[in-house]
Amino acid sequence: MPLPRLDDDPDAPFPQPAAVPGLPDGLLAYGGDLSPARLLNAYRRGIFPWYSPGQPILWWSPDPRMVFATDGVGLSRRFRRSLRRLPWVARADTAFARVIARCAAAPRPGQRGTWITPEMQAAYVRLHALGHAHSVEVLAGPEPDAPLVGGIYGVAVGRMFFGESMFSDASGGSKAALAALAAWLQGQGWPLIDGQLENPHLVSLGGLRVPRERFLAQLPALVDAPGSPGPWTGAFGTLALRDLAG
């Protein structure tokens, strides 16, 4: 069966997620664009773009799916002890473009280059400007000019957060960013964070392997819940990471 090509209309429907014989599991379609309308349409259906430079845009809905319960991000006792001694703080939507650029530049084991191409970065910066994409930044201290030590970004639809990528410039920076995001979302009544694809790092932090069918069944109620696009900076405030150490 050939891989379906998306229609040029950004509102065109996506194929139903299912295994396509002869293709990697979760690969649904190719083509289209990265317009805000297309991206939001995809995320609402549990689909995301992921492709390498030189490839067409590829659209995925993997099985199983890696997800986090917002009350289920696990930090080791050793890391919690280190957080109690650190002046790190977390903020939201104060450096989105820097976070996505650092995610793109971060080396990843077994992977050459990055899927976060300049085209992808520009697309998510547009979504951020429209209030749909968000970042959580971890800074080395509460000073306004404190350096970034970690961060995470993703897309919010309704009451569902779809994580895209995270980075560390200091040991534990990405863990702290994920934990800060999860704690804040839990306080807002958001139950899940999508982690997309399984990897050992996400599993070590409490990521759960969920069958695609179950994940997709949960989505409609979450993405259709009332949302309020816009920056999270004020509502998130400044979180002292030592407060997450217990």
Secondary structure, DSSP 4 states (H G I P E B T S, - for coil): -PPPBPPSSTTPPPPPP---TTS-TTEEEE-----HHHHHHHHHTT-EE---TTSPPEEE--SSEEEEETT-----HHHHHHHHH---EEEESSSHHHHHHHHHHS-BTTB-S-S--HHHHHHHHHHHHTT-EEEEEEESSSSTTPPEEEEEEEEEETTEEEEEEEEESSTTHHHHHHHHHHHHHHHHT--EEEEES--HHHHHTT-EEE-HHHHHHHHHHHHTS----S--HHHH--EEGGGG--
